[in-house]
């Protein structure tokens, strides 16, 4: 199965982006399914190297 996770929340100030990334990671690891992530708006900052968990 293929999944597309679309995130449009800033990486800080809300846990939605973190939860979305954790969900995508879990889906990819559990069944080996194809998971794509689309970051738009402020969520793009979550892809910057060196991000840390809140």
PDB file of N, CA, C, O and CB in Angstrom:
ATOM      1  N   UNK A   1       0.844  -1.168   0.000  1.00  0.00           N
ATOM      2  CA  UNK A   1       0.000   0.000   0.000  1.00  0.00           C
ATOM      3  C   UNK A   1       0.890   1.232   0.000  1.00  0.00           C
ATOM      4  O   UNK A   1       1.997   1.208   0.537  1.00  0.00           O
ATOM      5  CB  UNK A   1      -0.960  -0.003   1.211  1.00  0.00           C
ATOM      6  N   UNK A   2       0.408   2.291  -0.596  1.00  0.00           N
ATOM      7  CA  UNK A   2       1.134   3.553  -0.647  1.00  0.00           C
ATOM      8  C   UNK A   2       0.414   4.597   0.190  1.00  0.00           C
ATOM      9  O   UNK A   2      -0.815   4.652   0.229  1.00  0.00           O
ATOM     10  CB  UNK A   2       1.288   4.038  -2.098  1.00  0.00           C
ATOM     11  N   UNK A   3       1.205   5.420   0.855  1.00  0.00           N
ATOM     12  CA  UNK A   3       0.658   6.486   1.693  1.00  0.00           C
ATOM     13  C   UNK A   3       1.300   7.810   1.302  1.00  0.00           C
ATOM     14  O   UNK A   3       2.469   7.859   0.920  1.00  0.00           O
ATOM     15  CB  UNK A   3       0.891   6.188   3.201  1.00  0.00           C
ATOM     16  N   UNK A   4       0.529   8.868   1.401  1.00  0.00           N
ATOM     17  CA  UNK A   4       1.033  10.223   1.223  1.00  0.00           C
ATOM     18  C   UNK A   4       0.645  11.008   2.467  1.00  0.00           C
ATOM     19  O   UNK A   4      -0.537  11.148   2.779  1.00  0.00           O
ATOM     20  CB  UNK A   4       0.464  10.893  -0.088  1.00  0.00           C
ATOM     21  N   UNK A   5       1.646  11.517   3.175  1.00  0.00           N
ATOM     22  CA  UNK A   5       1.409  12.306   4.384  1.00  0.00           C
ATOM     23  C   UNK A   5       1.718  13.761   4.025  1.00  0.00           C
ATOM     24  O   UNK A   5       2.840  14.088   3.640  1.00  0.00           O
ATOM     25  CB  UNK A   5       2.298  11.799   5.608  1.00  0.00           C
ATOM     26  N   UNK A   6       0.725  14.616   4.153  1.00  0.00           N
ATOM     27  CA  UNK A   6       0.890  16.036   3.835  1.00  0.00           C
ATOM     28  C   UNK A   6       0.915  16.816   5.140  1.00  0.00           C
ATOM     29  O   UNK A   6      -0.010  16.730   5.948  1.00  0.00           O
ATOM     30  CB  UNK A   6      -0.255  16.551   2.893  1.00  0.00           C
ATOM     31  N   UNK A   7       1.980  17.574   5.335  1.00  0.00           N
ATOM     32  CA  UNK A   7       2.134  18.365   6.564  1.00  0.00           C
ATOM     33  C   UNK A   7       2.196  19.841   6.202  1.00  0.00           C
ATOM     34  O   UNK A   7       2.896  20.238   5.271  1.00  0.00           O
ATOM     35  CB  UNK A   7       3.411  17.940   7.355  1.00  0.00           C
ATOM     36  N   UNK A   8       1.450  20.649   6.956  1.00  0.00           N
ATOM     37  CA  UNK A   8       1.404  22.085   6.707  1.00  0.00           C
ATOM     38  C   UNK A   8       1.372  22.853   8.022  1.00  0.00           C
ATOM     39  O   UNK A   8       0.666  23.854   8.144  1.00  0.00           O
ATOM     40  CB  UNK A   8       0.182  22.446   5.849  1.00  0.00           C
ATOM     41  N   UNK A   9       2.120  22.396   8.984  1.00  0.00           N
ATOM     42  CA  UNK A   9       2.209  23.053  10.290  1.00  0.00           C
ATOM     43  C   UNK A   9       3.680  23.364  10.572  1.00  0.00           C
ATOM     44  O   UNK A   9       4.556  22.648  10.086  1.00  0.00           O
ATOM     45  CB  UNK A   9       1.594  22.152  11.426  1.00  0.00           C
ATOM     46  N   UNK A  10       3.971  24.404  11.337  1.00  0.00           N
ATOM     47  CA  UNK A  10       5.362  24.696  11.665  1.00  0.00           C
ATOM     48  C   UNK A  10       5.950  23.584  12.532  1.00  0.00           C
ATOM     49  O   UNK A  10       5.214  22.915  13.256  1.00  0.00           O
ATOM     50  CB  UNK A  10       5.475  26.052  12.385  1.00  0.00           C
ATOM     51  N   UNK A  11       7.273  23.378  12.466  1.00  0.00           N
ATOM     52  CA  UNK A  11       7.894  22.304  13.238  1.00  0.00           C
ATOM     53  C   UNK A  11       7.858  22.556  14.749  1.00  0.00           C
ATOM     54  O   UNK A  11       7.961  21.613  15.534  1.00  0.00           O
ATOM     55  CB  UNK A  11       9.324  22.121  12.790  1.00  0.00           C
ATOM     56  N   UNK A  12       7.715  23.796  15.153  1.00  0.00           N
ATOM     57  CA  UNK A  12       7.675  24.115  16.575  1.00  0.00           C
ATOM     58  C   UNK A  12       6.373  24.817  16.921  1.00  0.00           C
ATOM     59  O   UNK A  12       5.759  25.454  16.065  1.00  0.00           O
ATOM     60  CB  UNK A  12       8.875  24.987  16.970  1.00  0.00           C
ATOM     61  N   UNK A  13       5.952  24.703  18.170  1.00  0.00           N
ATOM     62  CA  UNK A  13       4.728  25.355  18.612  1.00  0.00           C
ATOM     63  C   UNK A  13       3.525  24.442  18.575  1.00  0.00           C
ATOM     64  O   UNK A  13       2.494  24.752  19.172  1.00  0.00           O
ATOM     65  CB  UNK A  13       4.462  26.554  17.775  1.00  0.00           C
ATOM     66  N   UNK A  14       3.636  23.335  17.893  1.00  0.00           N
ATOM     67  CA  UNK A  14       2.556  22.369  17.788  1.00  0.00           C
ATOM     68  C   UNK A  14       3.195  20.993  17.615  1.00  0.00           C
ATOM     69  O   UNK A  14       4.298  20.888  17.078  1.00  0.00           O
ATOM     70  CB  UNK A  14       1.583  22.711  16.597  1.00  0.00           C
ATOM     71  N   UNK A  15       2.534  19.972  18.051  1.00  0.00           N
ATOM     72  CA  UNK A  15       3.087  18.623  17.905  1.00  0.00           C
ATOM     73  C   UNK A  15       2.586  17.934  16.641  1.00  0.00           C
ATOM     74  O   UNK A  15       2.914  16.772  16.401  1.00  0.00           O
ATOM     75  CB  UNK A  15       2.737  17.779  19.121  1.00  0.00           C
ATOM     76  N   UNK A  16       1.802  18.628  15.836  1.00  0.00           N
ATOM     77  CA  UNK A  16       1.220  17.994  14.649  1.00  0.00           C
ATOM     78  C   UNK A  16       2.276  17.535  13.656  1.00  0.00           C
ATOM     79  O   UNK A  16       2.185  16.428  13.127  1.00  0.00           O
ATOM     80  CB  UNK A  16       0.270  18.949  13.967  1.00  0.00           C
ATOM     81  N   UNK A  17       3.273  18.367  13.396  1.00  0.00           N
ATOM     82  CA  UNK A  17       4.320  17.977  12.446  1.00  0.00           C
ATOM     83  C   UNK A  17       5.091  16.779  12.971  1.00  0.00           C
ATOM     84  O   UNK A  17       5.329  15.824  12.231  1.00  0.00           O
ATOM     85  CB  UNK A  17       5.281  19.151  12.178  1.00  0.00           C
ATOM     86  N   UNK A  18       5.481  16.815  14.228  1.00  0.00           N
ATOM     87  CA  UNK A  18       6.220  15.703  14.832  1.00  0.00           C
ATOM     88  C   UNK A  18       5.392  14.422  14.791  1.00  0.00           C
ATOM     89  O   UNK A  18       5.911  13.360  14.449  1.00  0.00           O
ATOM     90  CB  UNK A  18       6.610  16.037  16.285  1.00  0.00           C
ATOM     91  N   UNK A  19       4.109  14.513  15.136  1.00  0.00           N
ATOM     92  CA  UNK A  19       3.238  13.337  15.110  1.00  0.00           C
ATOM     93  C   UNK A  19       3.064  12.802  13.694  1.00  0.00           C
ATOM     94  O   UNK A  19       3.028  11.588  13.491  1.00  0.00           O
ATOM     95  CB  UNK A  19       1.875  13.675  15.708  1.00  0.00           C
ATOM     96  N   UNK A  20       2.957  13.685  12.724  1.00  0.00           N
ATOM     97  CA  UNK A  20       2.842  13.257  11.334  1.00  0.00           C
ATOM     98  C   UNK A  20       4.082  12.528  10.847  1.00  0.00           C
ATOM     99  O   UNK A  20       3.982  11.529  10.135  1.00  0.00           O
ATOM    100  CB  UNK A  20       2.574  14.446  10.451  1.00  0.00           C
ATOM    101  N   UNK A  21       5.257  13.030  11.232  1.00  0.00           N
ATOM    102  CA  UNK A  21       6.508  12.373  10.849  1.00  0.00           C
ATOM    103  C   UNK A  21       6.652  11.028  11.549  1.00  0.00           C
ATOM    104  O   UNK A  21       7.129  10.063  10.952  1.00  0.00           O
ATOM    105  CB  UNK A  21       7.710  13.270  11.179  1.00  0.00           C
ATOM    106  N   UNK A  22       6.245  10.962  12.804  1.00  0.00           N
ATOM    107  CA  UNK A  22       6.295   9.681  13.534  1.00  0.00           C
ATOM    108  C   UNK A  22       5.342   8.659  12.912  1.00  0.00           C
ATOM    109  O   UNK A  22       5.682   7.481  12.805  1.00  0.00           O
ATOM    110  CB  UNK A  22       5.941   9.893  15.026  1.00  0.00           C
ATOM    111  N   UNK A  23       4.166   9.099  12.507  1.00  0.00           N
ATOM    112  CA  UNK A  23       3.211   8.209  11.861  1.00  0.00           C
ATOM    113  C   UNK A  23       3.772   7.681  10.546  1.00  0.00           C
ATOM    114  O   UNK A  23       3.675   6.486  10.266  1.00  0.00           O
ATOM    115  CB  UNK A  23       1.884   8.931  11.621  1.00  0.00           C
ATOM    116  N   UNK A  24       4.350   8.554   9.747  1.00  0.00           N
ATOM    117  CA  UNK A  24       4.933   8.137   8.466  1.00  0.00           C
ATOM    118  C   UNK A  24       6.060   7.134   8.684  1.00  0.00           C
ATOM    119  O   UNK A  24       6.159   6.139   7.966  1.00  0.00           O
ATOM    120  CB  UNK A  24       5.456   9.357   7.688  1.00  0.00           C
ATOM    121  N   UNK A  25       6.902   7.395   9.669  1.00  0.00           N
ATOM    122  CA  UNK A  25       8.004   6.484   9.986  1.00  0.00           C
ATOM    123  C   UNK A  25       7.474   5.126  10.437  1.00  0.00           C
ATOM    124  O   UNK A  25       7.993   4.088  10.027  1.00  0.00           O
ATOM    125  CB  UNK A  25       8.905   7.089  11.075  1.00  0.00           C
ATOM    126  N   UNK A  26       6.459   5.132  11.266  1.00  0.00           N
ATOM    127  CA  UNK A  26       5.867   3.895  11.764  1.00  0.00           C
ATOM    128  C   UNK A  26       5.231   3.087  10.633  1.00  0.00           C
ATOM    129  O   UNK A  26       5.381   1.866  10.591  1.00  0.00           O
ATOM    130  CB  UNK A  26       4.824   4.204  12.838  1.00  0.00           C
ATOM    131  N   UNK A  27       4.529   3.745   9.725  1.00  0.00           N
ATOM    132  CA  UNK A  27       3.916   3.053   8.595  1.00  0.00           C
ATOM    133  C   UNK A  27       4.970   2.414   7.699  1.00  0.00           C
ATOM    134  O   UNK A  27       4.795   1.294   7.219  1.00  0.00           O
ATOM    135  CB  UNK A  27       3.058   4.021   7.784  1.00  0.00           C
ATOM    136  N   UNK A  28       6.054   3.132   7.481  1.00  0.00           N
ATOM    137  CA  UNK A  28       7.111   2.616   6.611  1.00  0.00           C
ATOM    138  C   UNK A  28       7.816   1.412   7.236  1.00  0.00           C
ATOM    139  O   UNK A  28       8.183   0.472   6.530  1.00  0.00           O
ATOM    140  CB  UNK A  28       8.129   3.716   6.309  1.00  0.00           C
ATOM    141  N   UNK A  29       8.001   1.438   8.529  1.00  0.00           N
ATOM    142  CA  UNK A  29       8.713   0.353   9.193  1.00  0.00           C
ATOM    143  C   UNK A  29       7.847  -0.871   9.450  1.00  0.00           C
ATOM    144  O   UNK A  29       8.346  -1.996   9.410  1.00  0.00           O
ATOM    145  CB  UNK A  29       9.275   0.840  10.487  1.00  0.00           C
ATOM    146  N   UNK A  30       6.573  -0.674   9.711  1.00  0.00           N
ATOM    147  CA  UNK A  30       5.724  -1.794  10.117  1.00  0.00           C
ATOM    148  C   UNK A  30       5.465  -2.785   8.989  1.00  0.00           C
ATOM    149  O   UNK A  30       5.572  -3.993   9.200  1.00  0.00           O
ATOM    150  CB  UNK A  30       4.413  -1.275  10.636  1.00  0.00           C
ATOM    151  N   UNK A  31       5.133  -2.312   7.828  1.00  0.00           N
ATOM    152  CA  UNK A  31       4.786  -3.206   6.731  1.00  0.00           C
ATOM    153  C   UNK A  31       5.704  -3.066   5.527  1.00  0.00           C
ATOM    154  O   UNK A  31       5.558  -3.801   4.551  1.00  0.00           O
ATOM    155  CB  UNK A  31       3.375  -2.960   6.309  1.00  0.00           C
ATOM    156  N   UNK A  32       6.626  -2.152   5.580  1.00  0.00           N
ATOM    157  CA  UNK A  32       7.474  -1.913   4.427  1.00  0.00           C
ATOM    158  C   UNK A  32       6.734  -1.227   3.293  1.00  0.00           C
ATOM    159  O   UNK A  32       7.146  -1.310   2.137  1.00  0.00           O
ATOM    160  CB  UNK A  32       8.052  -3.205   3.943  1.00  0.00           C
ATOM    161  N   UNK A  33       5.633  -0.545   3.624  1.00  0.00           N
ATOM    162  CA  UNK A  33       4.840   0.147   2.617  1.00  0.00           C
ATOM    163  C   UNK A  33       5.574   1.388   2.125  1.00  0.00           C
ATOM    164  O   UNK A  33       6.491   1.887   2.776  1.00  0.00           O
ATOM    165  CB  UNK A  33       3.463   0.527   3.182  1.00  0.00           C
ATOM    166  N   UNK A  34       5.154   1.869   0.973  1.00  0.00           N
ATOM    167  CA  UNK A  34       5.729   3.092   0.431  1.00  0.00           C
ATOM    168  C   UNK A  34       5.073   4.290   1.102  1.00  0.00           C
ATOM    169  O   UNK A  34       3.850   4.423   1.093  1.00  0.00           O
ATOM    170  CB  UNK A  34       5.554   3.156  -1.108  1.00  0.00           C
ATOM    171  N   UNK A  35       5.890   5.159   1.680  1.00  0.00           N
ATOM    172  CA  UNK A  35       5.388   6.351   2.359  1.00  0.00           C
ATOM    173  C   UNK A  35       6.101   7.561   1.779  1.00  0.00           C
ATOM    174  O   UNK A  35       7.330   7.610   1.733  1.00  0.00           O
ATOM    175  CB  UNK A  35       5.598   6.262   3.907  1.00  0.00           C
ATOM    176  N   UNK A  36       5.325   8.525   1.341  1.00  0.00           N
ATOM    177  CA  UNK A  36       5.870   9.791   0.850  1.00  0.00           C
ATOM    178  C   UNK A  36       5.363  10.900   1.750  1.00  0.00           C
ATOM    179  O   UNK A  36       4.230  10.871   2.231  1.00  0.00           O
ATOM    180  CB  UNK A  36       5.473  10.051  -0.642  1.00  0.00           C
ATOM    181  N   UNK A  37       6.227  11.875   1.966  1.00  0.00           N
ATOM    182  CA  UNK A  37       5.863  13.010   2.804  1.00  0.00           C
ATOM    183  C   UNK A  37       5.940  14.276   1.964  1.00  0.00           C
ATOM    184  O   UNK A  37       6.921  14.504   1.257  1.00  0.00           O
ATOM    185  CB  UNK A  37       6.788  13.110   4.052  1.00  0.00           C
ATOM    186  N   UNK A  38       4.922  15.078   2.045  1.00  0.00           N
ATOM    187  CA  UNK A  38       4.882  16.348   1.332  1.00  0.00           C
ATOM    188  C   UNK A  38       4.806  17.447   2.380  1.00  0.00           C
ATOM    189  O   UNK A  38       3.811  17.573   3.093  1.00  0.00           O
ATOM    190  CB  UNK A  38       3.669  16.418   0.330  1.00  0.00           C
ATOM    191  N   UNK A  39       5.866  18.239   2.465  1.00  0.00           N
ATOM    192  CA  UNK A  39       5.928  19.334   3.426  1.00  0.00           C
ATOM    193  C   UNK A  39       5.643  20.634   2.693  1.00  0.00           C
ATOM    194  O   UNK A  39       6.289  20.954   1.695  1.00  0.00           O
ATOM    195  CB  UNK A  39       7.314  19.386   4.140  1.00  0.00           C
ATOM    196  N   UNK A  40       4.676  21.374   3.197  1.00  0.00           N
ATOM    197  CA  UNK A  40       4.350  22.656   2.569  1.00  0.00           C
ATOM    198  C   UNK A  40       4.273  23.750   3.622  1.00  0.00           C
ATOM    199  O   UNK A  40       4.025  23.488   4.800  1.00  0.00           O
ATOM    200  CB  UNK A  40       3.018  22.564   1.794  1.00  0.00           C
ATOM    201  N   UNK A  41       4.485  24.953   3.185  1.00  0.00           N
ATOM    202  CA  UNK A  41       4.435  26.089   4.107  1.00  0.00           C
ATOM    203  C   UNK A  41       5.534  25.993   5.159  1.00  0.00           C
ATOM    204  O   UNK A  41       6.683  25.687   4.843  1.00  0.00           O
ATOM    205  CB  UNK A  41       3.065  26.165   4.787  1.00  0.00           C
ATOM    206  N   UNK A  42       5.176  26.252   6.397  1.00  0.00           N
ATOM    207  CA  UNK A  42       6.141  26.251   7.497  1.00  0.00           C
ATOM    208  C   UNK A  42       6.697  24.871   7.806  1.00  0.00           C
ATOM    209  O   UNK A  42       7.748  24.769   8.438  1.00  0.00           O
ATOM    210  CB  UNK A  42       5.504  26.814   8.731  1.00  0.00           C
ATOM    211  N   UNK A  43       6.031  23.810   7.384  1.00  0.00           N
ATOM    212  CA  UNK A  43       6.501  22.457   7.677  1.00  0.00           C
ATOM    213  C   UNK A  43       7.832  22.155   6.996  1.00  0.00           C
ATOM    214  O   UNK A  43       8.536  21.234   7.411  1.00  0.00           O
ATOM    215  CB  UNK A  43       5.461  21.438   7.245  1.00  0.00           C
ATOM    216  N   UNK A  44       8.188  22.909   5.962  1.00  0.00           N
ATOM    217  CA  UNK A  44       9.438  22.681   5.244  1.00  0.00           C
ATOM    218  C   UNK A  44      10.637  22.850   6.191  1.00  0.00           C
ATOM    219  O   UNK A  44      11.669  22.206   6.001  1.00  0.00           O
ATOM    220  CB  UNK A  44       9.555  23.650   4.043  1.00  0.00           C
ATOM    221  N   UNK A  45      10.506  23.694   7.185  1.00  0.00           N
ATOM    222  CA  UNK A  45      11.597  23.908   8.137  1.00  0.00           C
ATOM    223  C   UNK A  45      11.895  22.650   8.948  1.00  0.00           C
ATOM    224  O   UNK A  45      12.969  22.549   9.540  1.00  0.00           O
ATOM    225  CB  UNK A  45      11.256  25.059   9.077  1.00  0.00           C
ATOM    226  N   UNK A  46      10.982  21.699   8.989  1.00  0.00           N
ATOM    227  CA  UNK A  46      11.218  20.448   9.712  1.00  0.00           C
ATOM    228  C   UNK A  46      12.245  19.573   9.004  1.00  0.00           C
ATOM    229  O   UNK A  46      12.788  18.648   9.608  1.00  0.00           O
ATOM    230  CB  UNK A  46       9.912  19.681   9.876  1.00  0.00           C
ATOM    231  N   UNK A  47      12.519  19.852   7.731  1.00  0.00           N
ATOM    232  CA  UNK A  47      13.484  19.061   6.968  1.00  0.00           C
ATOM    233  C   UNK A  47      14.913  19.566   7.119  1.00  0.00           C
ATOM    234  O   UNK A  47      15.839  18.958   6.582  1.00  0.00           O
ATOM    235  CB  UNK A  47      13.105  19.058   5.511  1.00  0.00           C
ATOM    236  N   UNK A  48      15.105  20.660   7.836  1.00  0.00           N
ATOM    237  CA  UNK A  48      16.448  21.195   8.041  1.00  0.00           C
ATOM    238  C   UNK A  48      17.238  20.259   8.948  1.00  0.00           C
ATOM    239  O   UNK A  48      16.730  19.814   9.977  1.00  0.00           O
ATOM    240  CB  UNK A  48      16.388  22.620   8.647  1.00  0.00           C
ATOM    241  N   UNK A  49      18.458  19.965   8.576  1.00  0.00           N
ATOM    242  CA  UNK A  49      19.312  19.083   9.378  1.00  0.00           C
ATOM    243  C   UNK A  49      19.518  19.653  10.778  1.00  0.00           C
ATOM    244  O   UNK A  49      19.597  20.867  10.963  1.00  0.00           O
ATOM    245  CB  UNK A  49      20.672  18.874   8.689  1.00  0.00           C
ATOM    246  N   UNK A  50      19.602  18.766  11.747  1.00  0.00           N
ATOM    247  CA  UNK A  50      19.874  19.177  13.118  1.00  0.00           C
ATOM    248  C   UNK A  50      18.633  19.494  13.934  1.00  0.00           C
ATOM    249  O   UNK A  50      18.751  20.043  15.029  1.00  0.00           O
ATOM    250  CB  UNK A  50      20.758  20.360  13.109  1.00  0.00           C
ATOM    251  N   UNK A  51      17.451  19.167  13.437  1.00  0.00           N
ATOM    252  CA  UNK A  51      16.232  19.398  14.212  1.00  0.00           C
ATOM    253  C   UNK A  51      16.242  18.491  15.438  1.00  0.00           C
ATOM    254  O   UNK A  51      16.725  17.360  15.374  1.00  0.00           O
ATOM    255  CB  UNK A  51      14.959  19.144  13.347  1.00  0.00           C
ATOM    256  N   UNK A  52      15.725  18.973  16.523  1.00  0.00           N
ATOM    257  CA  UNK A  52      15.656  18.162  17.730  1.00  0.00           C
ATOM    258  C   UNK A  52      14.208  18.049  18.176  1.00  0.00           C
ATOM    259  O   UNK A  52      13.365  18.876  17.830  1.00  0.00           O
ATOM    260  CB  UNK A  52      16.531  18.762  18.853  1.00  0.00           C
ATOM    261  N   UNK A  53      13.939  17.006  18.954  1.00  0.00           N
ATOM    262  CA  UNK A  53      12.586  16.801  19.474  1.00  0.00           C
ATOM    263  C   UNK A  53      12.290  17.845  20.517  1.00  0.00           C
ATOM    264  O   UNK A  53      13.194  18.338  21.192  1.00  0.00           O
ATOM    265  CB  UNK A  53      12.418  15.389  20.065  1.00  0.00           C
ATOM    266  N   UNK A  54      11.046  18.178  20.646  1.00  0.00           N
ATOM    267  CA  UNK A  54      10.619  19.178  21.639  1.00  0.00           C
ATOM    268  C   UNK A  54      10.521  18.504  22.986  1.00  0.00           C
ATOM    269  O   UNK A  54      10.179  19.150  23.976  1.00  0.00           O
ATOM    270  CB  UNK A  54       9.256  19.832  21.250  1.00  0.00           C
TER     271      UNK A  54
END
